[in-house]
Amino acid sequence: MTPGTLYLCATSRLAQSLRQANDAATERWRTPAALTLAQWQTQMAEEILLSGRATLLPALTAESEQLLWEVVLAQAIGGEASAELFDLSGLAAEAMAAHALATHWQLPAPHAASPESRAFAAWQQDFLNQCTKLQRLPQVNQLQSLVELLQAGYGSLPQHIVLAGFDRFTPLEERLFAAFSARGCTVERQELSAGSTGSVTHQPCADSLAECHAVVAWAQKQLQANPQARLGIVAPDLSRVRTPLIRLLDVALHPASLRPDAVDIPRSYNISLGEPLAQQPLIATALSLLRLLGRTTSHIAQADLSPLLLGSFWAGDDSEADARAQGEARMRRQLPATPQWASVFHSLAAAGASRSAHALRATMTAAQALPRRQLPSQWAQHLPALLKTTGWPGERTLTSVEFQVQQAFLALCYELGQFDALLGPLSFSTALQRLADLCRRRLFQPQTRGEPHIQILGVLESAGLHFDALWVMGLNDELWPPPARPNPLLPIASQQAAGCARASAAVELAFARKVHTRLLGAAPLVTLSWASSDGNRILRPSPLLDPDCAASPVASDHILTPATSRAASRLHERIHDAKAPPLASGELLEGGSGVLKAQALCPAWAFYRYRLAAAALETPVDGLDASLRGTLVHSALQHFWLATKDQGSLLAQNDAARQAAIAEAIHLALADFEQAGNFSLPAEFRQLECERLQRLLQRWLTVETERPCAFSVLACEQEKVLAVGNLRIRVVIDRVDQLADGSLAVLDYKTGPVDTKSWLADRISEPQLPLYAAFGDCAMETVSFARVVLDEPGFSGISAQPERLAKVPAVSAATNKPYAQAGLTTWGAVINHWQRSIGELASEIEHGAAAVVLNDANDLRYCDVLPLLRLAERQRLWQESCAPAR
């Protein structure tokens, strides 16, 4: 590299590569001056501004420019109310691209323009007027002004300028280079990656994910063979494969990065495509805190608050992490879905997260003390100050990447403050929305330390780079060459006549051929791959691939990880996880008959849920969920029958007396409910619940009056401990009636669907009533669900004798075919069947049977430990074991 030469590069990656290049023949060398065109534009503009010899307005950032377009478009469309009907952000992006395209390619003003083009011309004039008002220029207009200033003799230029890595130039760039030459500079156009075509391999893959696996396995093998190799991975649609590539590269090359404390360890790869700043956890937390704490309402949605309590980057995130998690779980259990802030603060303080509670309260107080409307420059100071009050960015020292993220966010806050003249006074929510929009548009790419061995690039970013080996992926015909996409706001004919990028299929084909040739010469070893399918859709390779080059077999490479290495070396030990430790002698299981139900449906469910006490966190709701509503029905009926005693007393009541008895029972049930939960229902909601229960109980008690056999209620909500073999189970019996013939009936209230078919199965999945009848201390001769619903209430069960409960058949009835087909024609046979079936389930639990075995996946729709069963992983292993050997 010649000293004193300026290298203007097509991409920042190439510029960085040139700056880091060294001269092997010397021990010391001067870092080459290598800049992108945008970087050079910024430096030259600063030089001219500082010289004071010429006037040049500062340039808008890309985020500020789009924000300005949005404001202009909202005003042109008819205000924010009308703008809500449009994708304002998408339209602004198109308008911004159209303005840059028209200026770069020097497109003429249209003569017979379409309605879209005429509208854009008016928007463009309004946009430029606003730029003048703000004393700012769009990036492309500042470049245009720089060309004119250079032509007039302003600015210092080197003697030699090398244009590196450009695949094509726009007319505006050609004017710039002509200005260089007119000032006496030698302008050299250099294609740094030009060279002879290397060894090319064509590699089809099953699908996109398989292609990512093949790429990562290739990179792993290349680095194993040569740890100093420079590898390139290029994809036309990098955004689509970015996430799986990063995940697989971390698994293969940096398994330690999967630990939370090692997430920011240096990587051996670098990806050119950044992520929106708003997606960085540090910024996502900041925006969420501001959204929540800037509200003026006294309530907060738990769904919005929970991620903050379980996350990091604000007060107490380290010292109170466990306490915050416990407080969040407590709020799920005890508070509604939209609790009051006062209740949230109390729950956090009670859990030991007092610092977190104080930070939230102090920030809310500070936010409410701010003026309702302020200029953007004022919000740019107050928003970071509010975040500081929350303890953002947290207790621990930020990593290098997190510090860069924080600085990028503060820079955007400053940028927001430059829009006083344009936006005027804003409300808190509007200012925060503007800031969030800036964060979503700003792509963040952390600074790279050194030069990683693997560069992951788009086709444009790969310009001018050379590698020891290169893999170009995603070469399907729908992606390569790229499809034409002329800008819809400019005349298509003008774009095609000028040869603008994306203007036509012919333009894109010519461009893709040029880039394709460049890529083939970018490394001695080049692999070109494509996916053969996308779901059920068959994909074809790019027509730019050489048809004379033979394709390799479909890739089936596997990534080598520590786990696969151990498996391959047979050093791992296989453990059969279907057997749990046996139940301890005399151990009492909580959960009632639920443990038997879970054991019948899936033994592992019973083990995780009831032996290990694992359970999903509750989902809070406003008011009462279905379970709590059912609990109120049970309690109200309990209080009613404690007062009414029997059917005779029920029949003796007139309508007024019965309504009064029901109302009293509901009052007592609600009082018990509120006392147990240590809270009070809102008066309006309490009234609605009373009315619901009044209608429901009135409807149900009509069914009770029509029972064919008189009864008296012996017990309600009776707690017992039943012994099933060596297993002891605590249960609550909803109700036991003594019928007129002296027999006993056990009832179980249900406010949802019921199923008695499983009572005939070998594994009874609804065991609560059979459990009471078969193992209780009293002989039950009628067992039935009581369906307490408004629509078709009634009984569903089985009895030893007919006419004891309406529509409940006797086991020996001629019409009872299911029991007859099962060979259960006497009550004794039914009890024996239940004792045997439930006894076998209890024996399984006692001996530790905990296999993941099930008949139907739908049986697990209410399983709250489903992730622990790992069904998807087990299905994959089963499919692999059944797959034919290759």
Secondary structure, 3 states (H helix, E strand, C coil): CCCCEEEEECCHHHHHHHHHCCCCCCCCCCCCEEEEHHHHHHHHHHHHHHHCCCCCCCECCHHHHHHHHHHHHHHHHCHHHHHCCCCHHHHHHHHHHHHHHHHHCCCCCCCCCCHHHHHHHHHHHHHHHHHHHHCCECHHHHHHHHHHHHHCCCCCCCCEEEEECCCCCCHHHHHHHHHHHHCCCEEEEECCCCCCCCEEEEEEECCHHHHHHHHHHHHHHHHHHCCCCCEEEECCCHHHHHHHHHHHHHHHHCHHHHCHHHCCCCCCEEECCCEEHHHCHHHHHHHHHHHHHCCCCCECCHHHHHHHHCCCCCCCCCCCHHHHHHHHHHHHHHCCCCCEHHHHHHHHHHHCCHHHHHHHHHHHHHHHCCCCEECHHHHHHHHHHHHHHHCCCCCCCCCHHHHHHHHHHHHHHHHHCCCHHHHCCEEHHHHHHHHHHHHHHCEECCCCCCCCCEEEECCCCCCCCCCCEEEECCCECCCCCCCCCCCCCCCHHHHHHHCCCCCCHHHHHHHHHHHHHHHHCCCCEEEEEEECEECCEECCECCCCCCCCCECCCCCCCCCCHHHHHHHCCCCCCCCCCECCCCCCCCEECCCCHHHHHHHHCHHHHHHHHHCCCCCCCCCCCCCCHHHHHHHHHHHHHHHHHHHCEHHHHHHCCHHHHHHHHHHHHHHHHHHHHHHHCCCCCHHHHHHHHHHHHHHHHHHHHHHHCCCCCEEEEEEEEEEEEEECCEEEEEEEEEEEEECCCCEEEEEEECCCCCCHHHHCCCCCCCHHHHHHHHCCCCEEEEEEEECCCCCCEEEEEECCCCCCCCCCECCCCCCHHHHHCCCCCHHHHHHHHHHHHHHHHHHHHHCECCCCCCCHHHHCCCCCHHHHCHHHHHHHHHHHHCCCC
